[in-house]
C-alpha cells in the first residue's frame, strides 16, 4: 500500500483541490510558512475529507522558506519544532482531527538524513507525541525513529529529480524540479513496477518507499497529483494513509 502526500498550508498552490487527491497533508506549522489561520483551515478541510494530518516542522526560517540550514543546538531546535507541533495540534483538535506524523521540511529534512543532533531532535519530538516520522529512505532520522519504537515511513518525491546516489538534486541546479504531469505520472508508474526511478544520469536508483510526495508549491501540482493518483489506482494501489 502507498500513501500520497503533499506539503500544504504554505500560502501557495490550491490546498483545497489538493486535499481532494492526497491521503496525507503535511501542514506548515509556522517554521517556514503557515499560521494559526492556515493551519485551522487545512485541518478542517482535511478532517472533512478523511485526509491524515502531519506536522511539517522546519527551521525557524520564514525568509528562506525553510530551505537554509540553521546550525541550532539540539535543545534549541527541539524547542522550536515543539512549538510548531503544539500549534498544529491545537488547530487539528479544534477541527476535529489530530496530528498523526512528523515530516521535516526543506533544509531540516535534508539535515535529518545524517545530522545526528537534528535527527535526534525530530525523533524526540515524535516520540513525545507518539507520532510516526516521514523521511528519505536510509535517513538517520528513520533509523532513530524505528529504534525508538516509532513507525519510520520512507518517502519518494514524484516531482523531484534524483542523483545516482539516491539523493534529491539540489533546487539550485537545472532540472531539479519536474513539471510535466504526464512524464511525472509515467515516472511513478515505473517506480511502482520496478521499485526504481531514473536518475539524472540515466541510471536506475532503488527507492523502497511507503509514501509519495507532490509538492504543493510546484506549478500544476494538482494536475500532477491527480495523474499520479490515477497511475496508482491503475496499478491496483489506490492511495491509503500509511498505518
C-alpha positions, 0 to 999 in steps of 0.5 A: 500500500502507498500513501500520497502526500503533499506539503500544504498550508504554505500560502501557495498552490490550491490546498483545497483541490489538493486535499481532494487527491492526497491521503496525507497533508503535511501542514506548515506549522509556522517554521517556514510558512503557515499560521494559526489561520492556515493551519485551522483551515487545512485541518478542517478541510482535511478532517472533512475529507478523511485526509491524515494530518502531519506536522511539517516542522522546519527551521525557524526560517520564514525568509528562506522558506525553510530551505537554509540550514540553521546550525541550532543546538539540539535543545534549541531546535527541539524547542522550536519544532515543539512549538510548531507541533503544539500549534498544529495540534491545537488547530487539528483538535479544534477541527476535529482531527489530530496530528498523526506524523512528523515530516521535516521540511526543506533544509531540516529534512535534508539535515535529518538524513545524517545530522545526528543532533537534528535527527535526534531532535525530530525523533524526540519530538515524535516520540513525545507525541507518539507520532510516526516520522516521514523521511528519505529512505536510509535517513538517520532520522528513520533509523532513530525513529524505528529504534525508538519504537516509532513507525519510520515511513520512507518517502519518494518525491514524484516531482523531484529529480534524483542523483545516482546516489539516491539523493534529491538534486539540489533546487539550485541546479537545472532540472531539479524540479519536474513539471510535466504531469504526464512524464511525472505520472509515467515516472511513478508508474515505473517506480511502482513496477520496478521499485526504481526511478531514473536518475539524472544520469540515466541510471536506475536508483532503488527507492523502497518507499511507503509514501509519495510526495507532490509538492504543493508549491510546484506549478500544476501540482494538482494536475500532477497529483491527480495523474499520479493518483490515477497511475496508482489506482491503475496499478491496483494501489489506490492511495491509503494513509500509511498505518 
